[in-house]
Amino acid sequence: MEIEGVGTFDAWTIAEVTRDLQDFAGTFSFTLRDATRAIASFDYASPPPLFQMRPGPGLEIYLEGELILVGWIENVDVDIDAEFGEVTISGRDKSGDLVDSAAAPDGPGEFKNIKLEDAAKKIAAPFDLTVKTEIDTGEPFPRYPIGVAETALSAIEKGARQRHALVTSDGKGGIVITRSGKEKAPGDLTLPGNILSSSGHYSHERRHSETIVRGQSEKAEGRRKKRKAKLKPGDPALDGEARALGDGSATTRERKGIAITGRTKDPEITRHRPKVHLTKSQPSKQGAQDEADFRSRAARANGEEVTVTVHSYSVNGILWKVNQLPNVNDAFQGINRDMLISRIAYRYAEDEGEITEMTVMSPEAFDKKSVGNRRKNSKRGKKKSGPLDGTARAL
């Protein structure tokens, strides 16, 4: 770990660095021996070079020589008792500022004729963040509104949902617009085998039989026929299709100007559980449909999560990372297919050594491709994965 104004620092006892496709910003937490506080408190302290931890400095975190996080120390927690004193520092990568900072407090209130990645670049620029696009994001948005109190992340994500895109941080000062599962993991995950522990969470609580997205498009996408207003005295004000006076219903022509709807069904939820979302921007018909599908897939994936732990942070020098696709053969969870790493935590503690904790979910969670057989287990025979990994390792 490199701390701004301090240099290299490695005097920690507990460490954790986390990346999550759905929490956007990477996080870190280190429990340290604070030299300055130790000398002030204990006569027998013999610490390394002196400095006192405070929120604010930037830092870089390296894992097996690879830079994995660039961020800021945001929290410092100090604890002491009769026998020891320790300090825990925590924070987020640079993109964390997008999560709770306004996108455009002084305007503009909207962008016009702009592609998703260009809108993201304009929003991210004041935060000194770059934007990388790995997919075709489709046609430009005719109008891309930004609320005066809207957070920067919300302003980007609302457009991404209409393009069935996943917006995530690379942990190092960049934003990536992508879809899930473009890279194979460096190894398989097997139980019995290299999996040390496995826990599953299966829930229908936030899944719905039908996900509906509603919004209003700009100029009805040209679907309303041009019609001159009746201005000549004596002409009837209403035609045969118009509603009666006092009736609040919309005419067919009016509905074309106000109603854009996308619908997606979850065939595994058989009881009546519809969910309606209102768009935060003016969608196209395809945009509303993509957002409905994106929301439905994400809810289904969140209802089927398995968290596993393994020794070490890498396989043959290649780190485990989010958005990779390992083959998971977990006999206890009943899984034997490729899964998506949606969350990863690199952990170190003096009593357990190097541990990687991974949460995996169904691989179609954040992409646009047909589900096909990706939710079904492989027809291949059960692997002879051998006994549990009980190898003794130095701490």
VENPEDA-V581988 format. One record per residue. N is the residue number from 1. RES is the residue in three letters. SS is DSSP state (alpha for helix, beta for strand, coil for the rest). BURIAL is b if it has 9 or more other C-alpha atoms within 8 Angstrom, else e. Layout:
N,RES,SS,BURIAL
N,RES,SS,BURIAL
This chain:
1,MET,coil,b
2,GLU,beta,b
3,ILE,beta,b
4,GLU,coil,e
5,GLY,coil,e
6,VAL,coil,e
7,GLY,beta,e
8,THR,beta,e
9,PHE,coil,e
10,ASP,coil,e
11,ALA,coil,e
12,TRP,beta,b
13,THR,beta,b
14,ILE,beta,b
15,ALA,beta,b
16,GLU,beta,b
17,VAL,beta,b
18,THR,beta,b
19,ARG,beta,b
20,ASP,beta,b
21,LEU,coil,b
22,GLN,coil,e
23,ASP,coil,e
24,PHE,coil,b
25,ALA,coil,b
26,GLY,coil,b
27,THR,beta,b
28,PHE,beta,b
29,SER,beta,b
30,PHE,beta,b
31,THR,beta,b
32,LEU,beta,b
33,ARG,coil,b
34,ASP,coil,b
35,ALA,alpha,b
36,THR,alpha,b
37,ARG,alpha,b
38,ALA,alpha,b
39,ILE,alpha,b
40,ALA,alpha,e
41,SER,alpha,e
42,PHE,coil,e
43,ASP,coil,e
44,TYR,coil,e
45,ALA,coil,e
46,SER,coil,e
47,PRO,coil,b
48,PRO,coil,e
49,PRO,coil,e
50,LEU,coil,e
51,PHE,coil,e
52,GLN,coil,e
53,MET,coil,e
54,ARG,coil,e
55,PRO,coil,b
56,GLY,coil,e
57,PRO,coil,b
58,GLY,beta,b
59,LEU,beta,b
60,GLU,beta,b
61,ILE,beta,b
62,TYR,beta,b
63,LEU,beta,e
64,GLU,coil,e
65,GLY,coil,e
66,GLU,beta,e
67,LEU,beta,b
68,ILE,beta,b
69,LEU,beta,b
70,VAL,beta,b
71,GLY,beta,b
72,TRP,beta,b
73,ILE,beta,b
74,GLU,beta,b
75,ASN,beta,b
76,VAL,beta,b
77,ASP,beta,e
78,VAL,beta,e
79,ASP,beta,e
80,ILE,beta,e
81,ASP,coil,e
82,ALA,coil,e
83,GLU,coil,e
84,PHE,coil,e
85,GLY,beta,b
86,GLU,beta,b
87,VAL,beta,b
88,THR,beta,b
89,ILE,beta,b
90,SER,beta,b
91,GLY,beta,b
92,ARG,beta,b
93,ASP,beta,b
94,LYS,coil,b
95,SER,coil,b
96,GLY,alpha,b
97,ASP,alpha,e
98,LEU,alpha,b
99,VAL,alpha,b
100,ASP,alpha,b
101,SER,coil,e
102,ALA,beta,b
103,ALA,coil,b
104,ALA,coil,b
105,PRO,coil,e
106,ASP,coil,e
107,GLY,coil,e
108,PRO,coil,e
109,GLY,coil,b
110,GLU,beta,b
111,PHE,beta,b
112,LYS,beta,e
113,ASN,beta,b
114,ILE,beta,b
115,LYS,coil,b
116,LEU,alpha,b
117,GLU,alpha,b
118,ASP,alpha,e
119,ALA,alpha,b
120,ALA,alpha,b
121,LYS,alpha,b
122,LYS,alpha,e
123,ILE,alpha,b
124,ALA,alpha,b
125,ALA,alpha,b
126,PRO,coil,e
127,PHE,coil,e
128,ASP,coil,e
129,LEU,coil,b
130,THR,beta,b
131,VAL,beta,b
132,LYS,beta,b
133,THR,beta,b
134,GLU,coil,e
135,ILE,coil,e
136,ASP,coil,e
137,THR,coil,b
138,GLY,coil,e
139,GLU,coil,e
140,PRO,coil,e
141,PHE,beta,b
142,PRO,beta,e
143,ARG,beta,b
144,TYR,beta,b
145,PRO,beta,e
146,ILE,coil,b
147,GLY,coil,e
148,VAL,coil,b
149,ALA,coil,e
150,GLU,coil,b
151,THR,beta,b
152,ALA,alpha,b
153,LEU,alpha,b
154,SER,alpha,b
155,ALA,alpha,b
156,ILE,alpha,b
157,GLU,alpha,b
158,LYS,alpha,b
159,GLY,alpha,b
160,ALA,alpha,b
161,ARG,alpha,b
162,GLN,coil,b
163,ARG,coil,b
164,HIS,coil,b
165,ALA,coil,b
166,LEU,beta,b
167,VAL,beta,b
168,THR,beta,b
169,SER,beta,b
170,ASP,coil,e
171,GLY,coil,b
172,LYS,coil,b
173,GLY,coil,b
174,GLY,beta,b
175,ILE,beta,b
176,VAL,beta,b
177,ILE,beta,b
178,THR,beta,b
179,ARG,coil,b
180,SER,coil,b
181,GLY,coil,b
182,LYS,coil,e
183,GLU,beta,e
184,LYS,beta,e
185,ALA,coil,b
186,PRO,coil,b
187,GLY,coil,e
188,ASP,coil,b
189,LEU,beta,b
190,THR,beta,b
191,LEU,beta,b
192,PRO,coil,b
193,GLY,coil,b
194,ASN,coil,b
195,ILE,coil,b
196,LEU,coil,b
197,SER,beta,e
198,SER,beta,b
199,SER,beta,e
200,GLY,beta,b
201,HIS,beta,e
202,TYR,beta,e
203,SER,coil,e
204,HIS,coil,b
205,GLU,coil,e
206,ARG,coil,e
207,ARG,coil,b
208,HIS,coil,b
209,SER,coil,b
210,GLU,beta,b
211,THR,beta,b
212,ILE,beta,b
213,VAL,beta,b
214,ARG,beta,b
215,GLY,beta,b
216,GLN,coil,b
217,SER,coil,b
218,GLU,alpha,b
219,LYS,alpha,e
220,ALA,alpha,b
221,GLU,alpha,e
222,GLY,alpha,e
223,ARG,coil,e
224,ARG,coil,b
225,LYS,coil,e
226,LYS,coil,e
227,ARG,coil,e
228,LYS,coil,e
229,ALA,coil,e
230,LYS,coil,e
231,LEU,coil,e
232,LYS,coil,e
233,PRO,coil,e
234,GLY,coil,e
235,ASP,coil,e
236,PRO,coil,e
237,ALA,coil,e
238,LEU,coil,e
239,ASP,coil,e
240,GLY,coil,e
241,GLU,coil,e
242,ALA,coil,e
243,ARG,coil,b
244,ALA,coil,e
245,LEU,coil,e
246,GLY,coil,e
247,ASP,coil,e
248,GLY,coil,e
249,SER,coil,e
250,ALA,coil,e
251,THR,coil,b
252,THR,alpha,e
253,ARG,alpha,e
254,GLU,alpha,e
255,ARG,alpha,b
256,LYS,alpha,b
257,GLY,alpha,b
258,ILE,alpha,b
259,ALA,coil,b
260,ILE,beta,b
261,THR,beta,b
262,GLY,beta,b
263,ARG,beta,b
264,THR,beta,b
265,LYS,beta,b
266,ASP,coil,b
267,PRO,coil,e
268,GLU,coil,e
269,ILE,coil,b
270,THR,coil,e
271,ARG,coil,e
272,HIS,coil,e
273,ARG,coil,e
274,PRO,beta,b
275,LYS,beta,b
276,VAL,beta,e
277,HIS,beta,e
278,LEU,beta,e
279,THR,coil,b
280,LYS,coil,e
281,SER,coil,b
282,GLN,coil,b
283,PRO,coil,b
284,SER,coil,b
285,LYS,alpha,b
286,GLN,alpha,b
287,GLY,alpha,b
288,ALA,alpha,b
289,GLN,alpha,b
290,ASP,alpha,b
291,GLU,alpha,b
292,ALA,alpha,b
293,ASP,alpha,b
294,PHE,alpha,b
295,ARG,alpha,b
296,SER,alpha,b
297,ARG,alpha,b
298,ALA,alpha,b
299,ALA,alpha,b
300,ARG,alpha,b
301,ALA,alpha,b
302,ASN,alpha,e
303,GLY,coil,b
304,GLU,beta,b
305,GLU,beta,b
306,VAL,beta,b
307,THR,beta,b
308,VAL,beta,b
309,THR,beta,b
310,VAL,beta,b
311,HIS,beta,b
312,SER,coil,e
313,TYR,coil,b
314,SER,beta,b
315,VAL,beta,b
316,ASN,coil,e
317,GLY,coil,e
318,ILE,beta,e
319,LEU,beta,e
320,TRP,coil,b
321,LYS,coil,e
322,VAL,coil,b
323,ASN,coil,b
324,GLN,beta,b
325,LEU,beta,b
326,PRO,beta,b
327,ASN,beta,b
328,VAL,beta,b
329,ASN,beta,b
330,ASP,beta,b
331,ALA,coil,b
332,PHE,coil,e
333,GLN,coil,b
334,GLY,coil,e
335,ILE,beta,b
336,ASN,beta,b
337,ARG,beta,b
338,ASP,beta,b
339,MET,beta,b
340,LEU,beta,b
341,ILE,beta,b
342,SER,beta,b
343,ARG,beta,b
344,ILE,beta,b
345,ALA,beta,b
346,TYR,beta,b
347,ARG,beta,b
348,TYR,beta,b
349,ALA,beta,b
350,GLU,coil,e
351,ASP,coil,e
352,GLU,coil,e
353,GLY,beta,b
354,GLU,beta,b
355,ILE,beta,b
356,THR,beta,b
357,GLU,beta,b
358,MET,beta,b
359,THR,beta,b
360,VAL,beta,b
361,MET,beta,b
362,SER,beta,b
363,PRO,coil,b
364,GLU,coil,b
365,ALA,coil,b
366,PHE,coil,b
367,ASP,coil,b
368,LYS,coil,e
369,LYS,coil,e
370,SER,coil,e
371,VAL,coil,e
372,GLY,coil,e
373,ASN,coil,e
374,ARG,coil,b
375,ARG,coil,e
376,LYS,coil,e
377,ASN,coil,e
378,SER,coil,e
379,LYS,coil,e
380,ARG,coil,e
381,GLY,coil,e
382,LYS,coil,e
383,LYS,coil,e
384,LYS,coil,e
385,SER,coil,e
386,GLY,coil,e
387,PRO,coil,e
388,LEU,coil,b
389,ASP,coil,e
390,GLY,coil,e
391,THR,coil,e
392,ALA,coil,e
393,ARG,coil,e
394,ALA,coil,e
395,LEU,coil,e
